[in-house]
Amino acid sequence: MSLETLHRIQFGLTISFHFIFPPMSLGVGLMLVIFGVKSVRTHDPKWRQLSLFWTRIYGLIFAMGIATGIVQEFQFGTNWAVFSRYVGNIFGSLLAAEGIFAFMLEGGFLGLLLFGGQRLGNRLWLFATTMVVLGATFSAAWIVMANSWMQTPRGYEVSDVGHGDQAFMTSFHDVVFTPSFGPRFFHVMAASWIVGTSLVISVAAYYLLKQRHVELAKTMMRTALPLFTVLAVLQVALFGANQATEVAVQQPEKLSAMEGVYQTGDCVPMYLVGWTDPSDGTTTGISIPCLLSILTGKSPSTVIQGYDTFPEQDRNPQANLVFQVYHLMIDLGMLFIAIGGLACILWRWREKLWTNRWMLRVLVATIGLTQLATLSGWWTAEFGRQPWVVWGELRTDDAFSPNVAFGQVAFSIGMFVVLYALVFTLFIFLLNKKIQEGPQPPPDEAATESLPDSFGEIFRHRSRA
């Protein structure tokens, strides 16, 4: 095994573990905003009760995302020094913007969200919740911008300043709005919302199976299930299709690996499952005729470039892995449409969903499937970019830190495996504990009405004191 492979395994392990949490926090944040809006509009205490319950879970997920994300910042310097030097002048501005415009907003209102539930009125607490969720969305946008620049770099020039080539920004607008940013951002946000709604659905289905908090569980299910189903349809039919079009135009080599296309042609089928062999240029499996051409170019006559048109040194060395994780994501996406549609039918048909145990068990497991689909999408994007770390500019085998010894990287991988196993076990234990405790009784209605509902009321209370 090469030193480059070890560096990639370590970064892939840590970033994949980290990527479990940000989509979940974005999705749960959306549900918190919905619960908050319902609470303000209806004054029904059950919405406040649900808000308080899911805020505790949100805080746990948020903490895990922060703790695991910091590791990536250090790995850029320790394991990928050449890459960091090459992109530092561009990444520095994007990450600084994330800290200034996103993380400060998110962190500034996080305390009000986590600890203001019993101290703030519905409107002010909804405002704090919205600011935290908005800050998290901004943060995700800047991270997607940085990663999108690696996929389709624009607005830069490369210069040798004496320590190797470095990329320097020439247009902030072109760097930020690189061609892949728009489709990737909406694709990521839709995936995150699907993960968040699936977690709410999973908890609600668990309570219905156990006959606990039944009315609150039904309220959660009625709120999250339609949103989950609509998002699943939009993800496959709109956001996923737009992503495929962008990849076909900007990164045709990646699309060839994703779909196992080895000969250039039109009316190219899209595989549902299969196996691809780059050594002999064959792909077998179950496919839908012409669908890939239709999705990428809106017409069966759309021509898809095959591997036969690309230089051998630029072809993806892990084409079959890219093919498999991509189709896992696609198949799970279509499965979510089926799960959501069937659950909605059972709900509307004499409300049989509340007592249909096999469907409820499927819904409990949905959170694991949505997490797997999101990780598969991430792996598709990152494995699909190979052999480049910055598309067309910097190869992965030229980007790692050459002075870090083989044994050091191998030891750190073992350390991360043990540490992350312990951390994930603790996360599952705490998450399960919060779910088992369930929503607490709603705050006293009279006390809630007396809570300050705006910053002006807070200042008036203080002035009277």
C-alpha positions in Angstrom: 0.0 0.0 0.0 1.4 3.4 -1.0 1.8 6.4 1.3 -0.7 8.3 -0.8 -3.3 5.6 -0.3 -2.8 5.8 3.5 -3.3 9.6 3.5 -6.5 9.2 1.5 -7.8 6.5 3.8 -7.2 8.7 6.9 -8.9 11.7 5.4 -11.7 9.6 3.9 -12.4 8.1 7.3 -12.4 11.3 9.3 -14.4 13.3 6.7 -17.0 10.6 6.3 -17.5 10.3 10.0 -17.8 14.1 10.3 -20.3 14.2 7.3 -22.8 12.2 9.4 -23.6 15.2 11.5 -23.9 18.4 9.4 -26.7 17.2 7.2 -28.6 15.9 10.2 -28.2 19.3 12.0 -29.4 21.2 8.9 -32.4 18.9 8.5 -33.4 19.0 12.2 -32.9 22.8 12.1 -35.5 23.0 9.4 -37.9 21.0 11.5 -37.2 23.3 14.5 -38.2 26.3 12.4 -41.4 24.6 11.3 -42.3 23.7 14.9 -41.5 27.3 16.0 -43.7 28.8 13.3 -46.6 26.4 14.2 -46.1 27.4 17.9 -46.3 31.2 17.1 -49.4 30.8 14.8 -51.4 28.3 16.9 -50.3 28.9 20.5 -50.8 25.2 20.9 -48.4 24.0 23.7 -47.6 20.8 21.9 -45.5 22.7 19.3 -43.5 24.3 22.1 -43.1 20.8 23.7 -41.8 19.4 20.4 -39.5 22.4 19.9 -37.9 21.9 23.4 -37.5 18.1 22.7 -35.8 18.5 19.3 -33.6 21.4 20.5 -31.9 19.0 23.0 -31.3 16.6 20.2 -30.1 19.4 17.9 -27.6 20.5 20.5 -26.1 17.0 20.7 -25.8 16.7 16.9 -24.3 20.2 16.6 -21.7 19.5 19.2 -20.6 16.3 17.4 -20.4 18.2 14.1 -18.1 20.8 15.6 -15.8 18.3 17.4 -15.4 16.1 14.3 -15.0 19.0 11.9 -12.0 20.6 13.6 -10.0 17.5 12.7 -10.2 18.3 9.0 -8.6 21.7 9.6 -5.5 20.1 11.1 -5.3 17.4 8.4 -5.0 19.9 5.6 -1.7 21.0 7.2 -0.4 17.7 8.5 -1.3 15.3 5.7 -1.9 17.5 2.7 0.7 20.2 2.9 1.3 20.5 -0.9 -2.5 20.8 -1.4 -2.8 23.4 1.4 0.0 25.5 -0.1 -1.5 25.3 -3.6 -5.1 26.3 -2.6 -4.4 28.3 0.6 -4.8 31.7 -1.0 -8.3 30.7 -2.2 -9.5 28.5 0.6 -8.3 31.0 3.2 -10.8 33.7 2.0 -13.7 31.2 1.7 -13.1 29.7 5.2 -12.6 33.2 6.7 -16.0 34.2 5.1 -17.6 31.2 6.7 -16.3 32.2 10.1 -17.3 35.9 9.7 -20.7 35.6 8.0 -21.9 32.1 9.0 -20.4 30.7 12.2 -20.5 34.0 14.1 -24.3 34.2 13.3 -24.8 30.6 14.2 -22.8 30.7 17.4 -24.2 34.0 18.5 -27.8 32.8 18.7 -27.0 29.2 19.7 -27.1 30.0 23.4 -30.6 31.5 23.1 -31.8 28.5 21.2 -30.3 25.9 23.6 -31.0 27.7 26.9 -33.8 30.1 26.1 -36.6 27.7 25.8 -38.0 28.3 29.3 -36.9 32.0 29.3 -38.1 33.4 25.9 -41.5 33.7 24.3 -42.5 31.9 21.1 -41.6 34.7 18.7 -38.2 35.5 20.2 -37.2 31.9 20.5 -38.3 31.4 16.8 -36.1 34.3 15.8 -33.1 32.7 17.6 -33.9 29.4 16.0 -34.1 30.9 12.6 -30.8 32.8 13.0 -29.0 29.6 14.1 -30.5 27.6 11.1 -29.7 30.5 8.7 -26.1 30.6 10.0 -25.7 26.8 9.6 -27.0 27.1 6.0 -24.5 29.9 5.3 -21.8 27.8 6.7 -22.8 24.9 4.5 -22.8 27.2 1.5 -19.2 28.4 2.0 -18.0 24.8 2.5 -19.8 23.7 -0.7 -18.2 26.7 -2.5 -14.7 25.6 -1.4 -15.4 22.0 -2.5 -17.1 23.1 -5.7 -14.0 25.1 -6.6 -11.9 21.9 -6.3 -14.4 20.2 -8.7 -14.6 23.1 -11.3 -11.9 25.6 -10.5 -12.4 29.2 -11.9 -11.3 32.7 -11.2 -7.6 32.0 -10.4 -4.1 32.0 -11.9 -1.2 29.7 -11.0 2.2 31.2 -10.1 5.5 29.8 -8.8 6.6 31.9 -5.9 9.7 29.9 -5.1 8.2 27.1 -3.0 6.1 25.4 -5.8 3.0 26.4 -7.7 0.3 28.3 -5.9 -3.2 29.3 -7.1 -4.1 33.0 -6.6 -7.6 34.4 -6.8 -8.2 36.7 -9.7 -12.0 37.0 -9.4 -13.9 36.4 -6.1 -17.2 36.2 -8.0 -15.9 33.4 -10.3 -14.4 31.5 -7.3 -17.6 31.7 -5.3 -20.0 31.0 -8.2 -18.0 28.3 -9.9 -20.2 26.3 -12.4 -20.8 23.3 -10.0 -21.7 25.4 -7.0 -25.4 26.0 -7.7 -26.4 22.4 -8.5 -24.2 21.0 -5.7 -25.6 23.4 -3.1 -29.3 22.6 -3.8 -28.4 18.9 -4.0 -26.7 19.0 -0.6 -29.4 21.0 1.1 -32.2 18.7 -0.2 -30.2 15.7 1.0 -29.8 17.3 4.4 -33.5 18.1 4.8 -34.3 14.5 3.8 -32.0 13.3 6.6 -33.5 15.6 9.1 -37.1 14.8 8.3 -36.3 11.0 8.3 -34.9 11.4 11.8 -38.1 13.0 13.0 -40.1 10.3 11.2 -38.0 7.5 12.7 -38.5 8.8 16.3 -42.2 9.3 15.7 -42.6 5.7 14.3 -40.7 4.4 17.3 -43.1 6.1 19.7 -46.1 4.7 17.7 -44.6 1.2 17.9 -44.1 1.5 21.6 -47.4 3.4 22.2 -45.7 6.3 23.9 -46.4 10.0 23.3 -48.9 8.8 20.7 -50.5 12.2 19.9 -47.1 14.0 19.7 -45.8 11.2 17.5 -48.7 11.6 15.2 -48.1 15.3 15.1 -44.4 14.8 14.2 -45.3 12.2 11.5 -48.0 14.5 9.9 -45.4 17.3 9.8 -42.3 15.5 8.6 -43.7 12.7 6.3 -45.2 14.9 3.5 -42.1 17.0 3.5 -39.9 13.9 3.3 -41.8 12.6 0.4 -41.9 15.8 -1.6 -38.1 16.3 -1.0 -37.4 12.8 -2.2 -39.2 13.4 -5.4 -37.5 16.7 -6.0 -34.1 15.3 -5.2 -34.4 12.6 -7.9 -36.4 14.4 -10.5 -34.9 18.0 -10.2 -31.8 18.5 -8.1 -30.2 15.1 -9.0 -30.9 15.7 -12.7 -29.4 19.2 -12.6 -26.4 17.7 -10.9 -26.0 15.1 -13.7 -26.3 17.8 -16.3 -23.5 19.9 -14.6 -21.2 16.9 -14.3 -21.8 15.9 -18.0 -20.7 19.4 -19.1 -17.9 20.2 -16.6 -16.6 16.8 -15.7 -17.4 14.3 -18.4 -14.7 11.9 -17.2 -16.5 11.7 -13.8 -19.8 11.0 -15.5 -18.3 8.2 -17.5 -17.0 6.5 -14.4 -20.3 7.0 -12.5 -22.3 5.3 -15.3 -19.7 3.0 -16.7 -19.8 4.6 -20.2 -16.7 3.4 -22.2 -17.8 4.2 -25.7 -19.0 7.6 -26.9 -22.6 7.6 -28.2 -26.2 8.8 -27.9 -29.2 7.2 -26.3 -27.0 6.0 -23.4 -28.9 3.9 -20.8 -28.9 4.6 -17.1 -28.1 1.6 -14.9 -30.1 0.8 -11.8 -27.7 -1.9 -10.6 -24.7 -3.5 -12.3 -21.0 -4.1 -12.5 -18.4 -2.3 -14.6 -15.0 -3.5 -15.6 -12.6 -0.8 -16.7 -10.0 -3.3 -17.8 -12.1 -4.6 -20.7 -14.5 -1.6 -21.0 -17.8 -3.4 -20.3 -20.7 -2.6 -18.1 -23.5 -5.1 -17.3 -26.7 -4.9 -15.2 -30.3 -3.7 -15.2 -30.7 -0.4 -17.1 -33.3 2.0 -18.5 -32.7 2.7 -22.2 -31.7 6.3 -23.1 -32.4 7.6 -19.6 -28.8 9.0 -19.0 -28.9 11.0 -22.2 -32.4 12.3 -21.3 -31.4 13.3 -17.8 -28.2 15.1 -18.9 -29.3 16.7 -22.1 -33.2 16.5 -22.0 -33.1 14.4 -25.2 -32.4 10.8 -26.2 -30.0 12.1 -28.9 -27.7 13.7 -26.3 -24.2 12.3 -26.8 -22.3 11.1 -23.7 -18.5 11.0 -23.8 -17.0 7.6 -23.1 -13.6 6.7 -21.6 -12.3 6.1 -25.0 -12.0 9.9 -25.6 -9.9 10.6 -22.5 -6.1 10.2 -22.0 -5.3 7.1 -20.1 -3.5 9.0 -17.3 -6.6 11.1 -16.6 -9.0 8.1 -16.3 -10.3 7.3 -12.8 -8.4 4.4 -11.3 -11.4 3.5 -9.1 -14.1 3.6 -11.7 -16.0 0.5 -10.4 -16.1 1.9 -6.9 -17.5 5.2 -8.2 -20.1 3.3 -10.2 -21.2 1.3 -7.2 -21.5 4.2 -4.7 -23.2 6.4 -7.2 -25.9 3.7 -8.0 -26.3 3.0 -4.3 -27.2 6.7 -3.9 -29.6 6.6 -6.9 -31.3 3.4 -5.8 -31.8 4.7 -2.3 -33.2 7.9 -3.6 -35.9 6.1 -5.5 -36.5 3.8 -2.5 -37.3 6.9 -0.4 -40.0 8.0 -2.9 -41.6 4.5 -2.6 -41.4 4.6 1.2 -42.7 8.1 1.5 -45.5 7.5 -1.0 -46.6 4.2 0.6 -46.6 5.7 4.1 -48.6 8.7 2.9 -51.2 6.3 1.3 -51.5 4.4 4.6 -51.8 7.6 6.5 -54.6 9.0 4.3 -56.3 5.6 4.0 -58.3 5.5 7.3 -55.1 6.4 9.1 -53.8 2.8 9.0 -50.3 4.1 9.3 -50.6 4.5 13.0 -51.2 0.8 13.6 -49.3 -0.8 10.6 -46.3 -2.2 12.5 -44.3 -3.4 9.5 -44.5 0.1 7.9 -43.6 1.7 11.1 -40.5 -0.5 11.4 -39.5 0.5 7.9 -39.9 4.2 8.9 -37.7 3.6 12.0 -34.9 2.3 9.8 -35.2 5.2 7.3 -32.8 7.4 9.1 -30.0 4.9 8.6 -30.8 4.6 4.9 -30.9 8.4 4.4 -27.5 8.7 6.1 -26.1 6.0 3.8 -27.5 7.7 0.7 -25.9 11.0 1.8 -22.6 9.4 2.4 -22.8 7.6 -0.9 -23.3 11.0 -2.7 -20.3 12.4 -0.9 -18.2 9.4 -1.9 -19.4 9.7 -5.5 -18.2 13.3 -5.6 -14.8 12.7 -4.0 -13.9 9.3 -5.5 -15.3 10.5 -8.9 -12.8 13.4 -8.9 -9.8 11.1 -9.0 -7.0 11.2 -10.1 -7.3 15.0 -9.4 -7.6 16.7 -6.0 -8.1 20.1 -7.9 -9.8 19.1 -11.2 -7.4 19.4 -14.1 -4.7 21.3 -12.0 -3.3 19.3 -9.1 -3.2 15.5 -9.0 -3.8 13.6 -5.8 -0.5 11.8 -5.9 1.3 15.2 -5.9 -0.8 16.8 -3.1 0.0 14.9 0.1 2.7 15.6 2.7 5.8 13.7 1.6 7.7 14.1 4.9 5.1 12.3 7.0 6.2 8.7 7.5 4.2 5.6 6.6 4.1 4.4 10.1 2.9 7.7 11.5 -0.1 7.8 9.1 -0.9 4.1 9.8 -0.8 4.7 13.6 -3.0 7.7 13.3 -5.6 5.8 11.3 -5.7 3.1 14.1 -6.1 5.9 16.7 -8.9 7.5 14.8 -10.7 4.2 14.4 -10.6 3.5 18.1 -11.5 7.1 19.1 -14.3 7.5 16.6 -15.8 4.2 17.7 -15.9 5.4 21.3 -17.3 8.8 20.3 -20.0 7.3 18.1 -21.0 4.9 20.8 -21.3 7.8 23.2 -23.3 9.7 20.7 -25.7 6.8 20.1 -26.0 6.3 23.9 -26.9 10.0 24.5 -29.2 10.2 21.5 -31.1 7.1 22.6 -31.3 8.4 26.2 -32.9 11.6 25.0 -35.3 9.7 22.8 -36.2 7.3 25.6 -36.8 10.3 27.9 -39.2 11.7 25.3 -40.8 15.1 25.1 -41.1 16.7 28.5 -44.5 18.1 29.7 -45.2 21.5 28.0 -44.3 24.7 29.9 -47.1 26.1 32.1 -49.3 28.1 29.7 -49.7 31.1 32.0 -45.9 31.2 32.6 -45.3 30.9 28.8 -47.6 33.9 28.1 -45.6 36.0 30.5 -42.2 35.3 28.9 -40.7 38.1 26.8 -41.6 37.8 23.1 -39.2 40.4 21.8 -36.0 42.2 22.7 -38.0 45.3 23.5 -39.9 43.4 26.2 -36.6 42.1 27.7 -35.3 45.7 28.0 -38.6 46.9 29.5 -38.5 44.0 32.1 -34.9 45.1 33.0 -35.8 48.8 33.2 -38.7 48.0 35.6 -36.3 45.9 37.7 
